[in-house]
Amino acid sequence: MCESNVYLRDEEGERLVMEDAVTVESERGRVKVTDLLGEQKEFEGTLEEITFLEHKVVIRG
């Protein structure tokens, strides 16, 4: 499977905000992620890092 965990990183640190994300869309300072079951979440921030080997996506909020 190719799902990733999504983390939000800010001055307080890094926290998990979604597991099993299958799509990530970034546009105009917002990042929308969708999980395996179709649940969507949207975050204000920028896409900072994607690590394929760790299945990890980091959004800078």
N, C-alpha and C positions, 0 to 999 in steps of 0.2 A: 504494500500500500504506500501511497505517497502523501499522506496527511502530515501536517505540521502543527506544532503548538505555537500560539501567538502570545507574545509578551509585550506589555506596555512598559517602557523605560522612561523614568523621569527623575527629578532630583531626589526623590525618596528611594529610588532603586528600581528593581525590575519585578513585575508581577505577572503571573499567568492570567490571560483574559479569555483565551479560547483554546480548546483542544480539538484535534482532528480537523483543522482547517483545510479546505480543498481549493479555495480561490481567495486571492488577495488582489484588491483593486485600489490604486492610489490616484487621487485627483484633487488638485487645488487645496492641499493641506488637510485632506481627510483620507482615511484608509478604511475600506469596507472589506470585511472578511466573512466568508460563508463556510459553515462546517459540513461534515459528511451528511448530516440529516437535513440540511437546508436552512438552518438557523443563521440569521445574519446579524452582525454587529458592526457599528460604525464608530470610528475613533477620530478625534481631532489630533493631527500629528503628521509625521512623515515616516515613510518606510526607511529604516536605518540599516537593517542587516537581515540577510537571509543566509542561513547555514544549512545547506542541503544534507550534509552528512549527519547533522544532529536533528534534522526536521524541525528547525527553529526559525521563526520570523519575529523580528523586533521592530516595534513602532516607537519612535521618539515622540512623547506627548508633551 
